[in-house]
Amino acid sequence: MRPSACANASNCPEVSINPDAVYVRSSLLPDAIAQLTPTEWRDLVSAIRAGEFDA
């Protein structure tokens, strides 16, 4: 799944959500795939929403 804001961009996150794992990669580096558990994915999304990675 690619965010709609990235429809025509070349540097976008891509996410595949399955019952046992979530796979995340960048469209710039499609061979570099991070595998997360569903809990890790929820924690990551929560941290992003909370601004924990803002500069």
N, CA and C of each residue as an Amber inpcrd file, in Angstrom:
protein
   165
   0.8530000  -1.1560000   0.0000000   0.0000000   0.0000000   0.0000000
   0.9090000   1.2310000   0.0000000   0.5930000   2.1970000  -0.8500000
   1.3600000   3.4380000  -0.9360000   0.4360000   4.5980000  -0.5780000
   0.9020000   5.5400000   0.2510000   0.0500000   6.6750000   0.6070000
  -0.4130000   7.4360000  -0.6290000  -1.6340000   7.9270000  -0.6140000
  -2.1640000   8.6510000  -1.7620000  -1.3640000   9.9180000  -2.0500000
  -0.7450000  10.5070000  -1.0440000   0.0710000  11.6970000  -1.2570000
   1.3230000  11.3930000  -2.0680000   1.6670000  10.1260000  -2.2070000
   2.8680000   9.7180000  -2.9330000   2.5440000   9.1270000  -4.3050000
   1.3690000   9.3320000  -4.7950000   0.9410000   8.6930000  -6.0450000
   1.9200000   8.9120000  -7.1870000   2.5020000  10.0930000  -7.2820000
   3.4090000  10.3810000  -8.3920000   4.8340000  10.6580000  -7.9400000
   5.1600000  10.3610000  -6.7210000   6.4980000  10.6250000  -6.1900000
   7.3480000   9.3690000  -6.2400000   8.6760000   9.5580000  -6.1320000
   9.5680000   8.4060000  -6.2040000  10.2030000   8.0610000  -4.8670000
   9.8920000   8.7890000  -3.8040000  10.4660000   8.5070000  -2.4980000
   9.3310000   8.3880000  -1.4890000   8.7070000   7.2190000  -1.4540000
   7.5330000   7.0250000  -0.6050000   7.6500000   5.7210000   0.1780000
   7.0670000   5.7070000   1.3820000   7.0040000   4.4430000   2.1130000
   5.9600000   3.5310000   1.4890000   6.2460000   2.2470000   1.5100000
   5.3010000   1.2380000   1.0420000   5.1290000   0.2270000   2.1580000
   3.8950000  -0.1430000   2.4580000   3.5940000  -0.9970000   3.6000000
   2.7130000  -2.1490000   3.1550000   3.0650000  -3.3450000   3.6250000
   2.2350000  -4.5270000   3.4000000   1.8850000  -5.0920000   4.7710000
   0.5850000  -5.1220000   5.0760000   0.1340000  -5.5830000   6.3870000
  -0.4950000  -6.9630000   6.2490000   0.0550000  -7.9000000   7.0090000
  -0.4310000  -9.2780000   7.0440000  -0.7780000  -9.6270000   8.4920000
  -1.4880000 -10.7080000   8.7280000  -1.8700000 -11.0490000  10.1110000
  -0.6890000 -11.1970000  11.0750000   0.4420000 -11.7150000  10.5920000
   1.5600000 -11.9970000  11.4870000   2.7260000 -11.0290000  11.3660000
   2.7290000 -10.1810000  10.3370000   3.8690000  -9.2890000  10.1250000
   3.4470000  -8.0860000   9.2970000   4.2360000  -7.0150000   9.4590000
   4.0620000  -5.8150000   8.6530000   5.4080000  -5.5640000   7.9760000
   5.3830000  -5.3800000   6.6630000   6.5950000  -5.1550000   5.8850000
   6.5910000  -3.7090000   5.4100000   7.7350000  -3.0370000   5.6020000
   7.8570000  -1.6330000   5.2370000   9.1180000  -1.4700000   4.3970000
   8.9810000  -0.6730000   3.3160000  10.1540000  -0.3750000   2.5060000
   9.9900000   1.0140000   1.9030000  11.0770000   1.5370000   1.3790000
  11.0660000   2.8130000   0.6730000  11.0410000   2.5220000  -0.8210000
  10.3210000   3.3190000  -1.5670000  10.3040000   3.1230000  -3.0170000
  11.6830000   3.3790000  -3.6200000  12.5510000   4.1130000  -2.9100000
  13.9150000   4.3360000  -3.3950000  14.8020000   3.1110000  -3.2060000
  14.5390000   2.3090000  -2.1860000  15.3280000   1.1170000  -1.8820000
  14.3940000  -0.0870000  -1.7370000  13.7920000  -0.5330000  -2.8180000
  12.7740000  -1.5790000  -2.7150000  13.2830000  -2.9280000  -2.2130000
  14.6040000  -3.1550000  -2.2500000  15.1340000  -4.4240000  -1.7560000
  15.4040000  -4.4110000  -0.2550000  15.3700000  -3.2390000   0.3650000
  15.6030000  -3.1130000   1.8070000  14.2370000  -3.1010000   2.5020000
  13.8580000  -4.2460000   3.0320000  12.5270000  -4.4070000   3.6160000
  12.6530000  -4.6480000   5.1170000  11.9430000  -3.8400000   5.8880000
  11.8920000  -4.0240000   7.3410000  10.6660000  -4.8620000   7.6710000
  10.8490000  -5.8480000   8.5330000   9.7350000  -6.6890000   8.9750000
   9.4480000  -6.3780000  10.4310000   8.2050000  -5.9950000  10.7180000
   7.7890000  -5.6660000  12.0730000   6.6620000  -6.5920000  12.5010000
   6.5480000  -6.7810000  13.7970000   5.3700000  -7.4760000  14.3140000
   4.2210000  -6.4710000  14.3100000   2.9840000  -6.9340000  14.3770000
   1.8760000  -5.9830000  14.4680000   2.0040000  -5.0290000  15.6570000
   2.5180000  -5.5100000  16.7760000   2.7120000  -4.6530000  17.9500000
   3.7730000  -3.5920000  17.6720000   4.8790000  -3.9790000  17.0570000
   5.9210000  -3.0180000  16.7090000   5.3750000  -1.9620000  15.7410000
   4.5550000  -2.3970000  14.7860000   3.9580000  -1.4670000  13.8320000
   3.0560000  -0.4570000  14.5540000   2.2010000  -0.9470000  15.4580000
   1.3260000  -0.0400000  16.2090000   2.1460000   0.9500000  17.0360000
   3.2320000   0.4660000  17.6560000   4.0870000   1.3500000  18.4500000
   4.7540000   2.4030000  17.5600000   5.2090000   2.0100000  16.3850000
   5.8460000   2.9440000  15.4670000   4.8550000   4.0080000  15.0120000
   3.6710000   3.6000000  14.6040000   2.6530000   4.5560000  14.1530000
   2.2700000   5.4960000  15.2930000   2.1320000   4.9740000  16.5010000
   1.8030000   5.8180000  17.6540000   2.8970000   6.8420000  17.9180000
   4.1520000   6.4200000  17.8150000   5.2780000   7.3310000  18.0410000
   5.3230000   8.4170000  16.9690000   5.0540000   8.0510000  15.7290000
   5.0320000   9.0400000  14.6470000   3.9230000  10.0570000  14.8940000
   2.7440000   9.5700000  15.2450000   1.6110000  10.4640000  15.5080000
   1.8820000  11.3910000  16.6920000   2.6400000  10.9030000  17.6690000
   2.9530000  11.6880000  18.8550000   4.0960000  12.6800000  18.6070000
   4.6950000  12.6220000  17.4210000   5.7710000  13.5460000  17.0830000
   7.1190000  13.1730000  17.6370000   7.2960000  11.9250000  18.0410000
   8.5640000  11.5160000  18.6490000   9.7550000  11.5670000  17.6870000
   9.5090000  11.6380000  16.3890000  10.6070000  11.6700000  15.4180000
  10.7610000  13.0380000  14.7610000   9.9780000  14.0120000  15.2200000
  10.0810000  15.3580000  14.6600000  11.4130000  15.9760000  15.0720000
  11.9830000  16.7030000  14.1670000  13.3010000  17.3190000  14.4390000
  13.1830000  18.5430000  15.3020000
